[in-house]
Amino acid sequence: MRKGQTGQCGSCAEKLQESEFLQNMNRLLPLDIRVIEMELVKNGFHARLSAVGKCYEYWIDMRENRCVYAKYTYHYPKELNIEAMQRAADDLIGRYDFAAFTDKKEEKSTIRTIYAIIVEVQGDKLRIEYRGSGFMYHMVRILTGTLLEVGDGRRTPESVKAALAGRDRADAGFLAPARGLTLKEVYY
């Protein structure tokens, strides 16, 4: 679009085109996926390989009866020791070999950095947020299963350190279902 055709400046016309593109893209996507922001990037950019970090959220419904958001939360109606879960989570923060927390054995490197794990209760739901340099196949779901086992008393916070050190998948917790997991943000 050239300046003078609509009487708008070039950047205003670009913003309008971006807005229309965003609306049209969201019309084509499933209702549970939305593009909220976009920007132009250099050639050679790769959505996965150019990422320097990610943030995931995992939602657990702790009520006795399943909530109406069952599609987006994992129903786990057990009494949980949140403090023990956060202590175990704190031991996972840092740069470690997380081989025990992946199901994929062909990983070139199982070393990852976790910057933060936040375990917090919000009403009758539990939210666990993971921020890190990157995560392997099933890693967040295995971390979540492990923390839930700490919370319900099946394992101790110290056993999480032992699983990390032993690098054996059999020493980590169960694979939590995908339905509670959301990729919240990717950092570039």
Salt bridges, closest charged atoms under 4 A:
GLU57 OE2 - ARG127 NH1 2.85
GLU57 OE2 - LYS184 NZ 3.43
ASP61 OD1 - ARG63 NE 3.50
ASP97 OD2 - ARG167 NE 2.91
ASP103 OD2 - HIS138 ND1 2.70
ASP103 OD1 - ARG169 NE 2.89
GLU107 OE1 - ARG112 NH2 3.31
GLU120 OE2 - ARG127 NE 2.85
ASP124 OD2 - ARG63 NE 2.95
ASP124 OD1 - LYS125 NZ 3.94
GLU129 OE1 - ARG127 NH1 2.66
GLU129 OE2 - ARG131 NE 2.78
GLU129 OE1 - LYS184 NZ 3.29
GLU149 OE2 - ARG154 NH1 3.90
GLU149 OE1 - ARG155 NE 2.87
ASP152 OD2 - ARG154 NH2 3.09
